[in-house]
Each structure stands twice: as C-alpha cells, then as structure tokens.
C-alpha cells in the first residue's frame, strides 16, 4: 500500500485500493498486468475515478454525423 500513501490520495485512498484490487481480480489469475490500462481524462476529481467494464472507445463525433446508433455492429481488430 506504499503507492497509496501519497498526499494526493489522502481522502480517496480506500476507493483507489478497492479499484486496484478489483482490477487485478478481473484478470482471473492470468497475472498479465498489461490488460489493465489507466486512461487519464482532464477535469473532474479523483473521486470520479472508476473501473470500466469491457472496452473504452474514445472517439469524437464529426460534424453532421449521428450521435447514437441502435443495435450497432462493432468489430474490434487488434492488429
């Protein structure tokens, strides 16, 4: 818990400890920490941090494009 002793995490220490434990437990024994990604977003507070299920896709909406789709078909290629 050394890294959680930072002054920055003083009030959110328990939340970040739980996030870290939950993230490692989701690996289900594989031990490959490369599957855990941290995405930093500007704004908000440390208390707004959360563990997301599945895939996080960051895209901006171009002018004139639809903002939502119903029952989309999505393919993710890791090449």
mmCIF file as gemmi writes it, N, C-alpha and C atoms, coordinates in Angstrom:
data_model
loop_
_atom_site.group_PDB
_atom_site.id
_atom_site.type_symbol
_atom_site.label_atom_id
_atom_site.label_alt_id
_atom_site.label_comp_id
_atom_site.label_asym_id
_atom_site.label_entity_id
_atom_site.label_seq_id
_atom_site.pdbx_PDB_ins_code
_atom_site.Cartn_x
_atom_site.Cartn_y
_atom_site.Cartn_z
_atom_site.occupancy
_atom_site.B_iso_or_equiv
_atom_site.pdbx_formal_charge
_atom_site.auth_seq_id
_atom_site.auth_asym_id
_atom_site.pdbx_PDB_model_num
ATOM 1 N N . UNK Axp A 1 ? 0.821 -1.19 0 1 0 ? 1 A 1
ATOM 2 C CA . UNK Axp A 1 ? 0 0 0 1 0 ? 1 A 1
ATOM 3 C C . UNK Axp A 1 ? 0.862 1.251 0 1 0 ? 1 A 1
ATOM 4 N N . UNK Axp A 2 ? 2.141 1.1 -0.3 1 0 ? 2 A 1
ATOM 5 C CA . UNK Axp A 2 ? 3.069 2.224 -0.293 1 0 ? 2 A 1
ATOM 6 C C . UNK Axp A 2 ? 2.669 3.302 -1.287 1 0 ? 2 A 1
ATOM 7 N N . UNK Axp A 3 ? 2.315 2.913 -2.501 1 0 ? 3 A 1
ATOM 8 C CA . UNK Axp A 3 ? 1.968 3.906 -3.513 1 0 ? 3 A 1
ATOM 9 C C . UNK Axp A 3 ? 0.664 4.609 -3.194 1 0 ? 3 A 1
ATOM 10 N N . UNK Axp A 4 ? -0.165 4.037 -2.36 1 0 ? 4 A 1
ATOM 11 C CA . UNK Axp A 4 ? -1.412 4.675 -1.979 1 0 ? 4 A 1
ATOM 12 C C . UNK Axp A 4 ? -1.231 5.604 -0.785 1 0 ? 4 A 1
ATOM 13 N N . UNK Axp A 5 ? 0.012 5.806 -0.346 1 0 ? 5 A 1
ATOM 14 C CA . UNK Axp A 5 ? 0.283 6.679 0.788 1 0 ? 5 A 1
ATOM 15 C C . UNK Axp A 5 ? 0.535 8.12 0.37 1 0 ? 5 A 1
ATOM 16 N N . UNK Axp A 6 ? 0.323 8.429 -0.881 1 0 ? 6 A 1
ATOM 17 C CA . UNK Axp A 6 ? 0.554 9.769 -1.405 1 0 ? 6 A 1
ATOM 18 C C . UNK Axp A 6 ? -0.406 10.772 -0.773 1 0 ? 6 A 1
ATOM 19 N N . UNK Axp A 7 ? 0.053 12.021 -0.639 1 0 ? 7 A 1
ATOM 20 C CA . UNK Axp A 7 ? -0.813 13.085 -0.135 1 0 ? 7 A 1
ATOM 21 C C . UNK Axp A 7 ? -1.983 13.317 -1.087 1 0 ? 7 A 1
ATOM 22 N N . UNK Axp A 8 ? -1.783 13.057 -2.381 1 0 ? 8 A 1
ATOM 23 C CA . UNK Axp A 8 ? -2.835 13.279 -3.368 1 0 ? 8 A 1
ATOM 24 C C . UNK Axp A 8 ? -4.031 12.352 -3.146 1 0 ? 8 A 1
ATOM 25 N N . UNK Axp A 9 ? -3.769 11.145 -2.639 1 0 ? 9 A 1
ATOM 26 C CA . UNK Axp A 9 ? -4.836 10.169 -2.446 1 0 ? 9 A 1
ATOM 27 C C . UNK Axp A 9 ? -5.327 10.115 -1.006 1 0 ? 9 A 1
ATOM 28 N N . UNK Axp A 10 ? -5.015 11.123 -0.256 1 0 ? 10 A 1
ATOM 29 C CA . UNK Axp A 10 ? -5.334 11.121 1.168 1 0 ? 10 A 1
ATOM 30 C C . UNK Axp A 10 ? -6.798 10.763 1.442 1 0 ? 10 A 1
ATOM 31 N N . UNK Axp A 11 ? -7.724 11.423 0.769 1 0 ? 11 A 1
ATOM 32 C CA . UNK Axp A 11 ? -9.136 11.18 1.073 1 0 ? 11 A 1
ATOM 33 C C . UNK Axp A 11 ? -9.739 10.06 0.227 1 0 ? 11 A 1
ATOM 34 N N . UNK Axp A 12 ? -9.088 9.682 -0.883 1 0 ? 12 A 1
ATOM 35 C CA . UNK Axp A 12 ? -9.629 8.635 -1.752 1 0 ? 12 A 1
ATOM 36 C C . UNK Axp A 12 ? -8.835 7.322 -1.666 1 0 ? 12 A 1
ATOM 37 N N . UNK Axp A 13 ? -8.043 7.171 -0.635 1 0 ? 13 A 1
ATOM 38 C CA . UNK Axp A 13 ? -7.172 6.003 -0.502 1 0 ? 13 A 1
ATOM 39 C C . UNK Axp A 13 ? -7.945 4.691 -0.543 1 0 ? 13 A 1
ATOM 40 N N . UNK Axp A 14 ? -9.05 4.603 0.194 1 0 ? 14 A 1
ATOM 41 C CA . UNK Axp A 14 ? -9.841 3.37 0.224 1 0 ? 14 A 1
ATOM 42 C C . UNK Axp A 14 ? -10.438 3.063 -1.151 1 0 ? 14 A 1
ATOM 43 N N . UNK Axp A 15 ? -10.933 4.101 -1.835 1 0 ? 15 A 1
ATOM 44 C CA . UNK Axp A 15 ? -11.523 3.907 -3.162 1 0 ? 15 A 1
ATOM 45 C C . UNK Axp A 15 ? -10.477 3.377 -4.149 1 0 ? 15 A 1
ATOM 46 N N . UNK Axp A 16 ? -9.274 3.962 -4.15 1 0 ? 16 A 1
ATOM 47 C CA . UNK Axp A 16 ? -8.245 3.527 -5.08 1 0 ? 16 A 1
ATOM 48 C C . UNK Axp A 16 ? -7.711 2.144 -4.729 1 0 ? 16 A 1
ATOM 49 N N . UNK Axp A 17 ? -7.658 1.815 -3.459 1 0 ? 17 A 1
ATOM 50 C CA . UNK Axp A 17 ? -7.25 0.47 -3.06 1 0 ? 17 A 1
ATOM 51 C C . UNK Axp A 17 ? -8.253 -0.552 -3.584 1 0 ? 17 A 1
ATOM 52 N N . UNK Axp A 18 ? -9.544 -0.244 -3.457 1 0 ? 18 A 1
ATOM 53 C CA . UNK Axp A 18 ? -10.587 -1.146 -3.95 1 0 ? 18 A 1
ATOM 54 C C . UNK Axp A 18 ? -10.54 -1.25 -5.476 1 0 ? 18 A 1
ATOM 55 N N . UNK Axp A 19 ? -10.312 -0.129 -6.177 1 0 ? 19 A 1
ATOM 56 C CA . UNK Axp A 19 ? -10.186 -0.158 -7.637 1 0 ? 19 A 1
ATOM 57 C C . UNK Axp A 19 ? -9.032 -1.066 -8.069 1 0 ? 19 A 1
ATOM 58 N N . UNK Axp A 20 ? -7.905 -0.943 -7.379 1 0 ? 20 A 1
ATOM 59 C CA . UNK Axp A 20 ? -6.738 -1.759 -7.727 1 0 ? 20 A 1
ATOM 60 C C . UNK Axp A 20 ? -7.011 -3.243 -7.499 1 0 ? 20 A 1
ATOM 61 N N . UNK Axp A 21 ? -7.608 -3.581 -6.379 1 0 ? 21 A 1
ATOM 62 C CA . UNK Axp A 21 ? -7.926 -4.977 -6.077 1 0 ? 21 A 1
ATOM 63 C C . UNK Axp A 21 ? -8.921 -5.54 -7.086 1 0 ? 21 A 1
ATOM 64 N N . UNK Axp A 22 ? -9.966 -4.778 -7.386 1 0 ? 22 A 1
ATOM 65 C CA . UNK Axp A 22 ? -10.976 -5.233 -8.349 1 0 ? 22 A 1
ATOM 66 C C . UNK Axp A 22 ? -10.375 -5.438 -9.737 1 0 ? 22 A 1
ATOM 67 N N . UNK Axp A 23 ? -9.476 -4.544 -10.15 1 0 ? 23 A 1
ATOM 68 C CA . UNK Axp A 23 ? -8.844 -4.669 -11.464 1 0 ? 23 A 1
ATOM 69 C C . UNK Axp A 23 ? -8.01 -5.944 -11.548 1 0 ? 23 A 1
ATOM 70 N N . UNK Axp A 24 ? -7.245 -6.239 -10.508 1 0 ? 24 A 1
ATOM 71 C CA . UNK Axp A 24 ? -6.412 -7.447 -10.505 1 0 ? 24 A 1
ATOM 72 C C . UNK Axp A 24 ? -7.284 -8.7 -10.435 1 0 ? 24 A 1
ATOM 73 N N . UNK Axp A 25 ? -8.36 -8.668 -9.672 1 0 ? 25 A 1
ATOM 74 C CA . UNK Axp A 25 ? -9.249 -9.832 -9.582 1 0 ? 25 A 1
ATOM 75 C C . UNK Axp A 25 ? -9.917 -10.132 -10.914 1 0 ? 25 A 1
ATOM 76 N N . UNK Axp A 26 ? -10.144 -9.116 -11.723 1 0 ? 26 A 1
ATOM 77 C CA . UNK Axp A 26 ? -10.757 -9.338 -13.04 1 0 ? 26 A 1
ATOM 78 C C . UNK Axp A 26 ? -9.831 -10.074 -13.996 1 0 ? 26 A 1
ATOM 79 N N . UNK Axp A 27 ? -8.545 -10.134 -13.683 1 0 ? 27 A 1
ATOM 80 C CA . UNK Axp A 27 ? -7.6 -10.884 -14.522 1 0 ? 27 A 1
ATOM 81 C C . UNK Axp A 27 ? -7.798 -12.386 -14.37 1 0 ? 27 A 1
ATOM 82 N N . UNK Axp A 28 ? -8.512 -12.788 -13.334 1 0 ? 28 A 1
ATOM 83 C CA . UNK Axp A 28 ? -8.841 -14.2 -13.072 1 0 ? 28 A 1
ATOM 84 C C . UNK Axp A 28 ? -7.612 -15.112 -13.098 1 0 ? 28 A 1
ATOM 85 N N . UNK Axp A 29 ? -6.556 -14.655 -12.424 1 0 ? 29 A 1
ATOM 86 C CA . UNK Axp A 29 ? -5.382 -15.497 -12.258 1 0 ? 29 A 1
ATOM 87 C C . UNK Axp A 29 ? -4.369 -15.453 -13.378 1 0 ? 29 A 1
ATOM 88 N N . UNK Axp A 30 ? -4.609 -14.722 -14.461 1 0 ? 30 A 1
ATOM 89 C CA . UNK Axp A 30 ? -3.636 -14.691 -15.555 1 0 ? 30 A 1
ATOM 90 C C . UNK Axp A 30 ? -2.368 -13.973 -15.145 1 0 ? 30 A 1
ATOM 91 N N . UNK Axp A 31 ? -2.482 -12.968 -14.303 1 0 ? 31 A 1
ATOM 92 C CA . UNK Axp A 31 ? -1.307 -12.248 -13.831 1 0 ? 31 A 1
ATOM 93 C C . UNK Axp A 31 ? -0.708 -11.292 -14.852 1 0 ? 31 A 1
ATOM 94 N N . UNK Axp A 32 ? -1.317 -11.14 -16.014 1 0 ? 32 A 1
ATOM 95 C CA . UNK Axp A 32 ? -0.799 -10.245 -17.042 1 0 ? 32 A 1
ATOM 96 C C . UNK Axp A 32 ? -1.328 -8.837 -16.787 1 0 ? 32 A 1
ATOM 97 N N . UNK Axp A 33 ? -0.504 -8.009 -16.16 1 0 ? 33 A 1
ATOM 98 C CA . UNK Axp A 33 ? -0.914 -6.652 -15.804 1 0 ? 33 A 1
ATOM 99 C C . UNK Axp A 33 ? -1.052 -5.743 -17.027 1 0 ? 33 A 1
ATOM 100 N N . UNK Axp A 34 ? -0.613 -6.19 -18.194 1 0 ? 34 A 1
ATOM 101 C CA . UNK Axp A 34 ? -0.758 -5.394 -19.415 1 0 ? 34 A 1
ATOM 102 C C . UNK Axp A 34 ? -2.225 -5.233 -19.796 1 0 ? 34 A 1
ATOM 103 N N . UNK Axp A 35 ? -3.096 -6.073 -19.261 1 0 ? 35 A 1
ATOM 104 C CA . UNK Axp A 35 ? -4.529 -5.975 -19.556 1 0 ? 35 A 1
ATOM 105 C C . UNK Axp A 35 ? -5.198 -4.84 -18.785 1 0 ? 35 A 1
ATOM 106 N N . UNK Axp A 36 ? -4.509 -4.286 -17.797 1 0 ? 36 A 1
ATOM 107 C CA . UNK Axp A 36 ? -5.052 -3.183 -17.012 1 0 ? 36 A 1
ATOM 108 C C . UNK Axp A 36 ? -4.501 -1.884 -17.591 1 0 ? 36 A 1
ATOM 109 N N . UNK Axp A 37 ? -5.384 -1.027 -18.046 1 0 ? 37 A 1
ATOM 110 C CA . UNK Axp A 37 ? -4.996 0.256 -18.644 1 0 ? 37 A 1
ATOM 111 C C . UNK Axp A 37 ? -5.554 1.396 -17.806 1 0 ? 37 A 1
ATOM 112 N N . UNK Axp A 38 ? -4.774 2.443 -17.673 1 0 ? 38 A 1
ATOM 113 C CA . UNK Axp A 38 ? -5.222 3.639 -16.969 1 0 ? 38 A 1
ATOM 114 C C . UNK Axp A 38 ? -5.399 4.733 -18.007 1 0 ? 38 A 1
ATOM 115 N N . UNK Axp A 39 ? -6.593 5.27 -18.072 1 0 ? 39 A 1
ATOM 116 C CA . UNK Axp A 39 ? -6.893 6.333 -19.017 1 0 ? 39 A 1
ATOM 117 C C . UNK Axp A 39 ? -7.111 7.611 -18.214 1 0 ? 39 A 1
ATOM 118 N N . UNK Axp A 40 ? -6.283 8.608 -18.486 1 0 ? 40 A 1
ATOM 119 C CA . UNK Axp A 40 ? -6.376 9.88 -17.771 1 0 ? 40 A 1
ATOM 120 C C . UNK Axp A 40 ? -7.226 10.85 -18.572 1 0 ? 40 A 1
ATOM 121 N N . UNK Axp A 41 ? -8.203 11.437 -17.912 1 0 ? 41 A 1
ATOM 122 C CA . UNK Axp A 41 ? -9.09 12.408 -18.546 1 0 ? 41 A 1
ATOM 123 C C . UNK Axp A 41 ? -8.994 13.722 -17.77 1 0 ? 41 A 1
ATOM 124 N N . UNK Axp A 42 ? -8.857 14.841 -18.464 1 0 ? 42 A 1
ATOM 125 C CA . UNK Axp A 42 ? -8.78 16.122 -17.759 1 0 ? 42 A 1
ATOM 126 C C . UNK Axp A 42 ? -10.125 16.494 -17.141 1 0 ? 42 A 1
ATOM 127 N N . UNK Axp A 43 ? -10.059 17.195 -16.034 1 0 ? 43 A 1
ATOM 128 C CA . UNK Axp A 43 ? -11.271 17.633 -15.344 1 0 ? 43 A 1
ATOM 129 C C . UNK Axp A 43 ? -11.744 16.599 -14.338 1 0 ? 43 A 1
ATOM 130 N N . UNK Axp A 44 ? -12.715 16.964 -13.563 1 0 ? 44 A 1
ATOM 131 C CA . UNK Axp A 44 ? -13.244 16.035 -12.56 1 0 ? 44 A 1
ATOM 132 C C . UNK Axp A 44 ? -12.349 15.967 -11.337 1 0 ? 44 A 1
ATOM 133 N N . UNK Axp A 45 ? -12.663 15.034 -10.466 1 0 ? 45 A 1
ATOM 134 C CA . UNK Axp A 45 ? -11.896 14.845 -9.243 1 0 ? 45 A 1
ATOM 135 C C . UNK Axp A 45 ? -11.407 13.404 -9.172 1 0 ? 45 A 1
ATOM 136 N N . UNK Axp A 46 ? -10.519 13.123 -8.229 1 0 ? 46 A 1
ATOM 137 C CA . UNK Axp A 46 ? -10.049 11.75 -8.044 1 0 ? 46 A 1
ATOM 138 C C . UNK Axp A 46 ? -11.196 10.832 -7.661 1 0 ? 46 A 1
ATOM 139 N N . UNK Axp A 47 ? -12.175 11.353 -6.952 1 0 ? 47 A 1
ATOM 140 C CA . UNK Axp A 47 ? -13.336 10.576 -6.545 1 0 ? 47 A 1
ATOM 141 C C . UNK Axp A 47 ? -14.204 10.141 -7.717 1 0 ? 47 A 1
ATOM 142 N N . UNK Axp A 48 ? -14.032 10.777 -8.878 1 0 ? 48 A 1
ATOM 143 C CA . UNK Axp A 48 ? -14.791 10.405 -10.075 1 0 ? 48 A 1
ATOM 144 C C . UNK Axp A 48 ? -14.206 9.171 -10.77 1 0 ? 48 A 1
ATOM 145 N N . UNK Axp A 49 ? -13.069 8.678 -10.307 1 0 ? 49 A 1
ATOM 146 C CA . UNK Axp A 49 ? -12.412 7.527 -10.936 1 0 ? 49 A 1
ATOM 147 C C . UNK Axp A 49 ? -13.254 6.271 -10.776 1 0 ? 49 A 1
ATOM 148 N N . UNK Axp A 50 ? -13.212 5.408 -11.794 1 0 ? 50 A 1
ATOM 149 C CA . UNK Axp A 50 ? -13.987 4.177 -11.744 1 0 ? 50 A 1
ATOM 150 C C . UNK Axp A 50 ? -13.322 3.103 -12.598 1 0 ? 50 A 1
ATOM 151 N N . UNK Axp A 51 ? -13.716 1.878 -12.398 1 0 ? 51 A 1
ATOM 152 C CA . UNK Axp A 51 ? -13.238 0.741 -13.165 1 0 ? 51 A 1
ATOM 153 C C . UNK Axp A 51 ? -14.299 0.416 -14.2 1 0 ? 51 A 1
ATOM 154 N N . UNK Axp A 52 ? -13.944 0.53 -15.475 1 0 ? 52 A 1
ATOM 155 C CA . UNK Axp A 52 ? -14.919 0.332 -16.548 1 0 ? 52 A 1
ATOM 156 C C . UNK Axp A 52 ? -14.956 -1.131 -16.971 1 0 ? 52 A 1
ATOM 157 N N . UNK Axp A 53 ? -16.159 -1.619 -17.249 1 0 ? 53 A 1
ATOM 158 C CA . UNK Axp A 53 ? -16.331 -2.969 -17.782 1 0 ? 53 A 1
ATOM 159 C C . UNK Axp A 53 ? -16.117 -2.929 -19.289 1 0 ? 53 A 1
ATOM 160 N N . UNK Axp A 54 ? -15.404 -3.898 -19.818 1 0 ? 54 A 1
ATOM 161 C CA . UNK Axp A 54 ? -15.276 -4.019 -21.267 1 0 ? 54 A 1
ATOM 162 C C . UNK Axp A 54 ? -14.281 -3.069 -21.876 1 0 ? 54 A 1
ATOM 163 N N . UNK Axp A 55 ? -14.638 -2.549 -23.027 1 0 ? 55 A 1
ATOM 164 C CA . UNK Axp A 55 ? -13.753 -1.743 -23.857 1 0 ? 55 A 1
ATOM 165 C C . UNK Axp A 55 ? -14.128 -0.272 -23.757 1 0 ? 55 A 1
ATOM 166 N N . UNK Axp A 56 ? -13.126 0.589 -23.637 1 0 ? 56 A 1
ATOM 167 C CA . UNK Axp A 56 ? -13.361 2.024 -23.638 1 0 ? 56 A 1
ATOM 168 C C . UNK Axp A 56 ? -12.888 2.543 -24.99 1 0 ? 56 A 1
ATOM 169 N N . UNK Axp A 57 ? -13.812 3.08 -25.759 1 0 ? 57 A 1
ATOM 170 C CA . UNK Axp A 57 ? -13.511 3.59 -27.095 1 0 ? 57 A 1
ATOM 171 C C . UNK Axp A 57 ? -13.675 5.1 -27.065 1 0 ? 57 A 1
ATOM 172 N N . UNK Axp A 58 ? -12.583 5.812 -27.312 1 0 ? 58 A 1
ATOM 173 C CA . UNK Axp A 58 ? -12.63 7.27 -27.288 1 0 ? 58 A 1
ATOM 174 C C . UNK Axp A 58 ? -12.668 7.784 -28.727 1 0 ? 58 A 1
ATOM 175 N N . UNK Axp A 59 ? -13.755 8.378 -29.106 1 0 ? 59 A 1
ATOM 176 C CA . UNK Axp A 59 ? -13.914 8.944 -30.443 1 0 ? 59 A 1
ATOM 177 C C . UNK Axp A 59 ? -14.624 10.284 -30.33 1 0 ? 59 A 1
ATOM 178 N N . UNK Axp A 60 ? -14.317 11.172 -31.256 1 0 ? 60 A 1
ATOM 179 C CA . UNK Axp A 60 ? -15.045 12.426 -31.318 1 0 ? 60 A 1
ATOM 180 C C . UNK Axp A 60 ? -16.069 12.327 -32.441 1 0 ? 60 A 1
ATOM 181 N N . UNK Axp A 61 ? -17.167 13.001 -32.274 1 0 ? 61 A 1
ATOM 182 C CA . UNK Axp A 61 ? -18.24 12.976 -33.265 1 0 ? 61 A 1
ATOM 183 C C . UNK Axp A 61 ? -17.972 14.073 -34.29 1 0 ? 61 A 1
ATOM 184 N N . UNK Axp A 62 ? -17.897 13.702 -35.557 1 0 ? 62 A 1
ATOM 185 C CA . UNK Axp A 62 ? -17.685 14.681 -36.619 1 0 ? 62 A 1
ATOM 186 C C . UNK Axp A 62 ? -18.979 15.462 -36.864 1 0 ? 62 A 1
ATOM 187 N N . UNK Axp A 63 ? -18.838 16.637 -37.415 1 0 ? 63 A 1
ATOM 188 C CA . UNK Axp A 63 ? -19.999 17.475 -37.718 1 0 ? 63 A 1
ATOM 189 C C . UNK Axp A 63 ? -20.914 16.769 -38.712 1 0 ? 63 A 1
ATOM 190 N N . UNK Axp A 64 ? -22.194 16.725 -38.401 1 0 ? 64 A 1
ATOM 191 C CA . UNK Axp A 64 ? -23.171 16.13 -39.297 1 0 ? 64 A 1
ATOM 192 C C . UNK Axp A 64 ? -23.37 14.633 -39.114 1 0 ? 64 A 1
ATOM 193 N N . UNK Axp A 65 ? -22.62 14.01 -38.23 1 0 ? 65 A 1
ATOM 194 C CA . UNK Axp A 65 ? -22.757 12.567 -38.005 1 0 ? 65 A 1
ATOM 195 C C . UNK Axp A 65 ? -23.809 12.299 -36.922 1 0 ? 65 A 1
ATOM 196 N N . UNK Axp A 66 ? -24.376 11.106 -36.977 1 0 ? 66 A 1
ATOM 197 C CA . UNK Axp A 66 ? -25.331 10.698 -35.952 1 0 ? 66 A 1
ATOM 198 C C . UNK Axp A 66 ? -24.615 10.573 -34.611 1 0 ? 66 A 1
ATOM 199 N N . UNK Axp A 67 ? -25.298 10.951 -33.548 1 0 ? 67 A 1
ATOM 200 C CA . UNK Axp A 67 ? -24.697 10.883 -32.218 1 0 ? 67 A 1
ATOM 201 C C . UNK Axp A 67 ? -24.971 9.558 -31.523 1 0 ? 67 A 1
ATOM 202 N N . UNK Axp A 68 ? -25.912 8.788 -32.025 1 0 ? 68 A 1
ATOM 203 C CA . UNK Axp A 68 ? -26.197 7.486 -31.414 1 0 ? 68 A 1
ATOM 204 C C . UNK Axp A 68 ? -26.683 6.512 -32.476 1 0 ? 68 A 1
ATOM 205 N N . UNK Axp A 69 ? -26.507 5.223 -32.176 1 0 ? 69 A 1
ATOM 206 C CA . UNK Axp A 69 ? -26.955 4.141 -33.048 1 0 ? 69 A 1
ATOM 207 C C . UNK Axp A 69 ? -27.696 3.129 -32.201 1 0 ? 69 A 1
ATOM 208 N N . UNK Axp A 70 ? -28.725 2.539 -32.771 1 0 ? 70 A 1
ATOM 209 C CA . UNK Axp A 70 ? -29.47 1.49 -32.085 1 0 ? 70 A 1
ATOM 210 C C . UNK Axp A 70 ? -28.999 0.15 -32.641 1 0 ? 70 A 1
ATOM 211 N N . UNK Axp A 71 ? -28.628 -0.768 -31.745 1 0 ? 71 A 1
ATOM 212 C CA . UNK Axp A 71 ? -28.128 -2.104 -32.101 1 0 ? 71 A 1
ATOM 213 C C . UNK Axp A 71 ? -26.997 -2.064 -33.136 1 0 ? 71 A 1
ATOM 214 N N . UNK Axp A 72 ? -25.908 -1.348 -32.84 1 0 ? 72 A 1
ATOM 215 C CA . UNK Axp A 72 ? -24.804 -1.28 -33.802 1 0 ? 72 A 1
ATOM 216 C C . UNK Axp A 72 ? -24.025 -2.593 -33.838 1 0 ? 72 A 1
ATOM 217 N N . UNK Axp A 73 ? -23.385 -2.853 -34.957 1 0 ? 73 A 1
ATOM 218 C CA . UNK Axp A 73 ? -22.475 -3.986 -35.092 1 0 ? 73 A 1
ATOM 219 C C . UNK Axp A 73 ? -21.075 -3.405 -35.024 1 0 ? 73 A 1
ATOM 220 N N . UNK Axp A 74 ? -20.294 -3.877 -34.058 1 0 ? 74 A 1
ATOM 221 C CA . UNK Axp A 74 ? -18.96 -3.32 -33.81 1 0 ? 74 A 1
ATOM 222 C C . UNK Axp A 74 ? -17.928 -4.43 -33.941 1 0 ? 74 A 1
ATOM 223 N N . UNK Axp A 75 ? -16.883 -4.157 -34.699 1 0 ? 75 A 1
ATOM 224 C CA . UNK Axp A 75 ? -15.774 -5.096 -34.801 1 0 ? 75 A 1
ATOM 225 C C . UNK Axp A 75 ? -14.531 -4.424 -34.243 1 0 ? 75 A 1
ATOM 226 N N . UNK Axp A 76 ? -13.829 -5.099 -33.366 1 0 ? 76 A 1
ATOM 227 C CA . UNK Axp A 76 ? -12.588 -4.574 -32.815 1 0 ? 76 A 1
ATOM 228 C C . UNK Axp A 76 ? -11.465 -5.456 -33.316 1 0 ? 76 A 1
ATOM 229 N N . UNK Axp A 77 ? -10.505 -4.841 -34.025 1 0 ? 77 A 1
ATOM 230 C CA . UNK Axp A 77 ? -9.373 -5.576 -34.559 1 0 ? 77 A 1
ATOM 231 C C . UNK Axp A 77 ? -8.109 -5.115 -33.859 1 0 ? 77 A 1
ATOM 232 N N . UNK Axp A 78 ? -7.4 -6.012 -33.276 1 0 ? 78 A 1
ATOM 233 C CA . UNK Axp A 78 ? -6.145 -5.7 -32.602 1 0 ? 78 A 1
ATOM 234 C C . UNK Axp A 78 ? -5.011 -6.132 -33.518 1 0 ? 78 A 1
ATOM 235 N N . UNK Axp A 79 ? -4.564 -5.212 -34.351 1 0 ? 79 A 1
ATOM 236 C CA . UNK Axp A 79 ? -3.526 -5.563 -35.329 1 0 ? 79 A 1
ATOM 237 C C . UNK Axp A 79 ? -2.262 -4.793 -35.091 1 0 ? 79 A 1
